[in-house]
Amino acid sequence: MIRFLFRTLGLLFLAAAFVSFVYDGTVSIAANAIMFTRLAELWTRVHAASLLRGQAIIEQRAPAWVWDAIALPILNAPSFLVFGVIGVILMLLGRPKKPLIGYSR
């Protein structure tokens, strides 16, 4: 059951990565330059208050270097890349078990 959930979430993240990639490609063609949407920009467009709340929580509960060294590089990465990596990881976690060869059940 949990593998199915991982595969489903992974597929949704990969679909979001594809949509983000197509959007960035369309914007790049229109601007005649390579453009990409950062994850922070996308998150701000969707729900800015949760981004600020998440920053406050991380700064309160985690060491000071976590926000600067881990969170900011992820937020400044292209959104299609972040969604794609998360999707691939979830798909790998949810892959079916390999059948055992030579064992009877």
Biotite code that builds the C-alpha atoms (Angstrom):
import biotite.structure as struc

atoms = struc.array([
    struc.Atom([0.000, 0.000, 0.000], chain_id="A", res_id=1, res_name="MET", atom_name="CA", element="C"),
    struc.Atom([2.775, 2.439, 0.869], chain_id="A", res_id=2, res_name="ILE", atom_name="CA", element="C"),
    struc.Atom([4.608, 1.582, -2.357], chain_id="A", res_id=3, res_name="ARG", atom_name="CA", element="C"),
    struc.Atom([1.497, 2.490, -4.307], chain_id="A", res_id=4, res_name="PHE", atom_name="CA", element="C"),
    struc.Atom([1.337, 5.821, -2.482], chain_id="A", res_id=5, res_name="LEU", atom_name="CA", element="C"),
    struc.Atom([5.015, 6.530, -3.237], chain_id="A", res_id=6, res_name="PHE", atom_name="CA", element="C"),
    struc.Atom([4.524, 5.668, -6.918], chain_id="A", res_id=7, res_name="ARG", atom_name="CA", element="C"),
    struc.Atom([1.416, 7.844, -7.154], chain_id="A", res_id=8, res_name="THR", atom_name="CA", element="C"),
    struc.Atom([3.086, 10.828, -5.484], chain_id="A", res_id=9, res_name="LEU", atom_name="CA", element="C"),
    struc.Atom([6.188, 10.301, -7.622], chain_id="A", res_id=10, res_name="GLY", atom_name="CA", element="C"),
    struc.Atom([4.090, 10.314, -10.770], chain_id="A", res_id=11, res_name="LEU", atom_name="CA", element="C"),
    struc.Atom([2.355, 13.527, -9.665], chain_id="A", res_id=12, res_name="LEU", atom_name="CA", element="C"),
    struc.Atom([5.700, 15.192, -8.961], chain_id="A", res_id=13, res_name="PHE", atom_name="CA", element="C"),
    struc.Atom([7.035, 14.078, -12.350], chain_id="A", res_id=14, res_name="LEU", atom_name="CA", element="C"),
    struc.Atom([3.909, 15.475, -14.002], chain_id="A", res_id=15, res_name="ALA", atom_name="CA", element="C"),
    struc.Atom([4.427, 18.783, -12.171], chain_id="A", res_id=16, res_name="ALA", atom_name="CA", element="C"),
    struc.Atom([8.062, 18.794, -13.341], chain_id="A", res_id=17, res_name="ALA", atom_name="CA", element="C"),
    struc.Atom([6.948, 18.266, -16.937], chain_id="A", res_id=18, res_name="PHE", atom_name="CA", element="C"),
    struc.Atom([4.347, 21.046, -16.731], chain_id="A", res_id=19, res_name="VAL", atom_name="CA", element="C"),
    struc.Atom([6.915, 23.387, -15.193], chain_id="A", res_id=20, res_name="SER", atom_name="CA", element="C"),
    struc.Atom([9.451, 22.458, -17.887], chain_id="A", res_id=21, res_name="PHE", atom_name="CA", element="C"),
    struc.Atom([6.955, 23.170, -20.670], chain_id="A", res_id=22, res_name="VAL", atom_name="CA", element="C"),
    struc.Atom([5.985, 26.482, -19.043], chain_id="A", res_id=23, res_name="TYR", atom_name="CA", element="C"),
    struc.Atom([9.637, 27.509, -18.734], chain_id="A", res_id=24, res_name="ASP", atom_name="CA", element="C"),
    struc.Atom([10.228, 26.502, -22.351], chain_id="A", res_id=25, res_name="GLY", atom_name="CA", element="C"),
    struc.Atom([7.302, 28.596, -23.521], chain_id="A", res_id=26, res_name="THR", atom_name="CA", element="C"),
    struc.Atom([8.503, 31.606, -21.543], chain_id="A", res_id=27, res_name="VAL", atom_name="CA", element="C"),
    struc.Atom([12.021, 31.105, -22.914], chain_id="A", res_id=28, res_name="SER", atom_name="CA", element="C"),
    struc.Atom([10.759, 31.028, -26.493], chain_id="A", res_id=29, res_name="ILE", atom_name="CA", element="C"),
    struc.Atom([8.682, 34.180, -25.928], chain_id="A", res_id=30, res_name="ALA", atom_name="CA", element="C"),
    struc.Atom([11.583, 36.027, -24.283], chain_id="A", res_id=31, res_name="ALA", atom_name="CA", element="C"),
    struc.Atom([14.141, 34.748, -26.807], chain_id="A", res_id=32, res_name="ASN", atom_name="CA", element="C"),
    struc.Atom([16.422, 33.834, -23.885], chain_id="A", res_id=33, res_name="ALA", atom_name="CA", element="C"),
    struc.Atom([16.754, 30.930, -21.495], chain_id="A", res_id=34, res_name="ILE", atom_name="CA", element="C"),
    struc.Atom([14.433, 31.570, -18.565], chain_id="A", res_id=35, res_name="MET", atom_name="CA", element="C"),
    struc.Atom([13.370, 29.308, -15.726], chain_id="A", res_id=36, res_name="PHE", atom_name="CA", element="C"),
    struc.Atom([11.043, 29.637, -12.774], chain_id="A", res_id=37, res_name="THR", atom_name="CA", element="C"),
    struc.Atom([12.734, 29.284, -9.412], chain_id="A", res_id=38, res_name="ARG", atom_name="CA", element="C"),
    struc.Atom([10.934, 27.218, -6.797], chain_id="A", res_id=39, res_name="LEU", atom_name="CA", element="C"),
    struc.Atom([10.697, 30.255, -4.499], chain_id="A", res_id=40, res_name="ALA", atom_name="CA", element="C"),
    struc.Atom([8.932, 32.255, -7.232], chain_id="A", res_id=41, res_name="GLU", atom_name="CA", element="C"),
    struc.Atom([6.456, 29.463, -7.849], chain_id="A", res_id=42, res_name="LEU", atom_name="CA", element="C"),
    struc.Atom([5.827, 28.976, -4.147], chain_id="A", res_id=43, res_name="TRP", atom_name="CA", element="C"),
    struc.Atom([5.297, 32.716, -3.696], chain_id="A", res_id=44, res_name="THR", atom_name="CA", element="C"),
    struc.Atom([2.748, 32.752, -6.518], chain_id="A", res_id=45, res_name="ARG", atom_name="CA", element="C"),
    struc.Atom([0.842, 29.831, -5.030], chain_id="A", res_id=46, res_name="VAL", atom_name="CA", element="C"),
    struc.Atom([0.931, 30.718, -1.312], chain_id="A", res_id=47, res_name="HIS", atom_name="CA", element="C"),
    struc.Atom([3.414, 33.313, -0.067], chain_id="A", res_id=48, res_name="ALA", atom_name="CA", element="C"),
    struc.Atom([2.372, 33.130, 3.591], chain_id="A", res_id=49, res_name="ALA", atom_name="CA", element="C"),
    struc.Atom([3.353, 29.474, 3.894], chain_id="A", res_id=50, res_name="SER", atom_name="CA", element="C"),
    struc.Atom([6.829, 30.202, 2.536], chain_id="A", res_id=51, res_name="LEU", atom_name="CA", element="C"),
    struc.Atom([7.373, 32.880, 5.165], chain_id="A", res_id=52, res_name="LEU", atom_name="CA", element="C"),
    struc.Atom([5.940, 30.618, 7.861], chain_id="A", res_id=53, res_name="ARG", atom_name="CA", element="C"),
    struc.Atom([8.221, 27.787, 6.774], chain_id="A", res_id=54, res_name="GLY", atom_name="CA", element="C"),
    struc.Atom([11.234, 30.085, 6.908], chain_id="A", res_id=55, res_name="GLN", atom_name="CA", element="C"),
    struc.Atom([10.316, 31.175, 10.435], chain_id="A", res_id=56, res_name="ALA", atom_name="CA", element="C"),
    struc.Atom([9.875, 27.566, 11.584], chain_id="A", res_id=57, res_name="ILE", atom_name="CA", element="C"),
    struc.Atom([13.208, 26.488, 10.110], chain_id="A", res_id=58, res_name="ILE", atom_name="CA", element="C"),
    struc.Atom([15.031, 29.443, 11.635], chain_id="A", res_id=59, res_name="GLU", atom_name="CA", element="C"),
    struc.Atom([13.504, 28.804, 15.081], chain_id="A", res_id=60, res_name="GLN", atom_name="CA", element="C"),
    struc.Atom([13.858, 25.026, 15.325], chain_id="A", res_id=61, res_name="ARG", atom_name="CA", element="C"),
    struc.Atom([16.951, 24.243, 13.270], chain_id="A", res_id=62, res_name="ALA", atom_name="CA", element="C"),
    struc.Atom([20.526, 25.496, 13.434], chain_id="A", res_id=63, res_name="PRO", atom_name="CA", element="C"),
    struc.Atom([21.165, 28.815, 11.700], chain_id="A", res_id=64, res_name="ALA", atom_name="CA", element="C"),
    struc.Atom([23.120, 27.273, 8.827], chain_id="A", res_id=65, res_name="TRP", atom_name="CA", element="C"),
    struc.Atom([20.203, 25.068, 7.690], chain_id="A", res_id=66, res_name="VAL", atom_name="CA", element="C"),
    struc.Atom([18.286, 27.915, 6.048], chain_id="A", res_id=67, res_name="TRP", atom_name="CA", element="C"),
    struc.Atom([21.340, 29.369, 4.284], chain_id="A", res_id=68, res_name="ASP", atom_name="CA", element="C"),
    struc.Atom([23.106, 26.141, 3.320], chain_id="A", res_id=69, res_name="ALA", atom_name="CA", element="C"),
    struc.Atom([20.184, 23.827, 2.501], chain_id="A", res_id=70, res_name="ILE", atom_name="CA", element="C"),
    struc.Atom([16.891, 25.670, 2.055], chain_id="A", res_id=71, res_name="ALA", atom_name="CA", element="C"),
    struc.Atom([18.021, 28.637, -0.049], chain_id="A", res_id=72, res_name="LEU", atom_name="CA", element="C"),
    struc.Atom([19.842, 26.597, -2.723], chain_id="A", res_id=73, res_name="PRO", atom_name="CA", element="C"),
    struc.Atom([16.768, 24.378, -3.078], chain_id="A", res_id=74, res_name="ILE", atom_name="CA", element="C"),
    struc.Atom([14.458, 27.393, -3.297], chain_id="A", res_id=75, res_name="LEU", atom_name="CA", element="C"),
    struc.Atom([16.714, 29.040, -5.897], chain_id="A", res_id=76, res_name="ASN", atom_name="CA", element="C"),
    struc.Atom([16.842, 25.916, -8.085], chain_id="A", res_id=77, res_name="ALA", atom_name="CA", element="C"),
    struc.Atom([14.588, 25.593, -11.146], chain_id="A", res_id=78, res_name="PRO", atom_name="CA", element="C"),
    struc.Atom([11.195, 24.255, -10.159], chain_id="A", res_id=79, res_name="SER", atom_name="CA", element="C"),
    struc.Atom([11.207, 21.515, -12.819], chain_id="A", res_id=80, res_name="PHE", atom_name="CA", element="C"),
    struc.Atom([14.498, 20.205, -11.457], chain_id="A", res_id=81, res_name="LEU", atom_name="CA", element="C"),
    struc.Atom([13.301, 20.071, -7.845], chain_id="A", res_id=82, res_name="VAL", atom_name="CA", element="C"),
    struc.Atom([9.998, 18.430, -8.777], chain_id="A", res_id=83, res_name="PHE", atom_name="CA", element="C"),
    struc.Atom([11.794, 15.970, -11.051], chain_id="A", res_id=84, res_name="GLY", atom_name="CA", element="C"),
    struc.Atom([14.313, 14.897, -8.409], chain_id="A", res_id=85, res_name="VAL", atom_name="CA", element="C"),
    struc.Atom([11.593, 14.430, -5.789], chain_id="A", res_id=86, res_name="ILE", atom_name="CA", element="C"),
    struc.Atom([9.497, 12.478, -8.293], chain_id="A", res_id=87, res_name="GLY", atom_name="CA", element="C"),
    struc.Atom([12.358, 10.164, -9.247], chain_id="A", res_id=88, res_name="VAL", atom_name="CA", element="C"),
    struc.Atom([13.214, 9.497, -5.597], chain_id="A", res_id=89, res_name="ILE", atom_name="CA", element="C"),
    struc.Atom([9.589, 8.660, -4.794], chain_id="A", res_id=90, res_name="LEU", atom_name="CA", element="C"),
    struc.Atom([9.322, 6.400, -7.851], chain_id="A", res_id=91, res_name="MET", atom_name="CA", element="C"),
    struc.Atom([12.478, 4.548, -6.799], chain_id="A", res_id=92, res_name="LEU", atom_name="CA", element="C"),
    struc.Atom([11.159, 4.132, -3.250], chain_id="A", res_id=93, res_name="LEU", atom_name="CA", element="C"),
    struc.Atom([7.869, 2.788, -4.576], chain_id="A", res_id=94, res_name="GLY", atom_name="CA", element="C"),
    struc.Atom([9.172, 0.345, -7.147], chain_id="A", res_id=95, res_name="ARG", atom_name="CA", element="C"),
    struc.Atom([7.944, -3.222, -6.802], chain_id="A", res_id=96, res_name="PRO", atom_name="CA", element="C"),
    struc.Atom([10.121, -5.838, -5.157], chain_id="A", res_id=97, res_name="LYS", atom_name="CA", element="C"),
    struc.Atom([12.201, -7.992, -7.441], chain_id="A", res_id=98, res_name="LYS", atom_name="CA", element="C"),
    struc.Atom([10.922, -11.558, -7.585], chain_id="A", res_id=99, res_name="PRO", atom_name="CA", element="C"),
    struc.Atom([13.053, -14.079, -5.777], chain_id="A", res_id=100, res_name="LEU", atom_name="CA", element="C"),
    struc.Atom([14.480, -16.630, -8.208], chain_id="A", res_id=101, res_name="ILE", atom_name="CA", element="C"),
    struc.Atom([14.886, -20.154, -6.953], chain_id="A", res_id=102, res_name="GLY", atom_name="CA", element="C"),
    struc.Atom([12.781, -19.797, -3.826], chain_id="A", res_id=103, res_name="TYR", atom_name="CA", element="C"),
    struc.Atom([9.331, -21.231, -3.428], chain_id="A", res_id=104, res_name="SER", atom_name="CA", element="C"),
    struc.Atom([6.711, -19.535, -1.375], chain_id="A", res_id=105, res_name="ARG", atom_name="CA", element="C"),
])
